[in-house]
Amino acid sequence: MKGWGRTKVPWRVWSRVVGSLLRFRRVGYLVVFVTSRCNLRCPFCLLSFQPPSRRDELTLDEFRLVARKLGPLVQLSLTGGEPFLRPDLPEVAGILLQQTRAPFVSVPTNGWFTDRITTFVREVLPQFPDSSFRLVVSIDALGEEHDRLRGSPGTFQRALDTSRALLELRRSHSNLVVDANAVVHTLNLERLPETLETLHRTIGFDNISLTWARGGLPNPSSNPDSLQAYLTQVETLRRLRGPQPRRALSSIWRAVAQVTREGVAQVLAGGGLPAPCVAGRNLVVLRQDGEVLPCEMLDCSLGNLLEYAGDLESLLASSRARALTRWIRQSGCACTYECAMSASVVWNLRRWPRVLQVIPGQIVKGGP
């Protein structure tokens, strides 16, 4: 069966997606912080204040405990910190995917560890041919300006080297999508359109995305507050939209991304969310120490998963978790956290008429 993209979508993938979407009160989007460690110190990162440490990171055996109780997922994100600081990341991914069989997997990276990243692709992607892997390289500016923002010389070149290595691997791995992401903040705002245009013209990423700087940043002046600035960058992305990547259902996900950006703009304009946030219900964040958060923005733990023998459903059924998720819905809690925003688009039937309206404009032929 054809998906709205450039790949055929097997029935078993459709069934997992539909099955997870129909479980309205179960987690379908899991963000896993495999580590909080990072080799860079970016002033616009909400985690940059945390010292690098291996203590309290979930072990492989603890991930096995957690995975046994996880249901089917639509989206699995393996993040950090820098996730490739964990040399056992291929094993972590394999443990989680063996159980959840998530059809969509995202791994953001600063691109520093080229060998580890390409090894991950070669080892993991062939094991899960029905899962589409989105490797996202963070690039916020060009050349030495990117190095300065990321706090280490050579960071830009390593990001380019990793991107090119991934694009070469894409030729032999049909379930690989290679994207770039730029964090929008005051330190790169003026020249960001030039950065996006150069990356689009010279590298050939499948997609380029934006993340609005958020949270209690170590340098508060890095946090932008201009709606017009955001709309300017979104318009740049619209002009640079490339050919359809080979990712299954790519037109749908591009439409979800557009509707998500519309939601971010609405929040920046001072409005509430178009529909209630599903954080803590359909989306949760698993921190590296086992704490489960409803999202990255609310520093309120729903509980530690290890205290529930890895049973996420039991944890979310606790009075503490139910009270917090009820508060999120009833208070109209709203922020610019794109993962929660996109989950609130996918798991909210009220948003799907807009998604369906946008889909035809996302179909662009051509490309690799």
HELIX and SHEET records of a PDB file:
HELIX    1   1 TRP A   11  LEU A   21  1                                  11    
HELIX    2   2 LEU A   60  ARG A   68  1                                   9    
HELIX    3   3 PRO A   83  LEU A   85  5                                   3    
HELIX    4   4 LEU A   89  THR A  100  1                                  12    
HELIX    5   5 THR A  114  VAL A  124  1                                  11    
HELIX    6   6 LEU A  125  GLN A  127  5                                   3    
HELIX    7   7 GLU A  144  ARG A  150  1                                   7    
HELIX    8   8 THR A  155  ARG A  170  1                                  16    
HELIX    9   9 LEU A  192  THR A  202  1                                  11    
HELIX   10  10 PRO A  220  SER A  222  5                                   3    
HELIX   11  11 LEU A  227  LEU A  240  1                                  14    
HELIX   12  12 SER A  250  LEU A  268  1                                  19    
HELIX   13  13 LEU A  305  TYR A  308  5                                   4    
HELIX   14  14 LEU A  312  LEU A  316  1                                   5    
HELIX   15  15 SER A  319  SER A  331  1                                  13    
HELIX   16  16 GLU A  338  VAL A  346  1                                   9    
HELIX   17  17 LEU A  349  ARG A  351  5                                   3    
HELIX   18  18 TRP A  352  VAL A  358  1                                   7    
HELIX   19  19 ILE A  359  GLN A  362  5                                   4    
SHEET    1   A 9 ASN A 207  TRP A 212  0                                        
SHEET    2   A 9 LEU A 176  VAL A 184  1                                        
SHEET    3   A 9 SER A 132  SER A 138  1                                        
SHEET    4   A 9 PHE A 104  THR A 109  1                                        
SHEET    5   A 9 GLN A  75  THR A  79  1                                        
SHEET    6   A 9 TYR A  29  PHE A  33  1                                        
SHEET    7   A 9 LEU A 283  LEU A 286  1                                        
SHEET    8   A 9 GLU A 291  LEU A 293 -1                                        
SHEET    9   A 9 GLY A 303  ASN A 304 -1                                        
END                                                                             
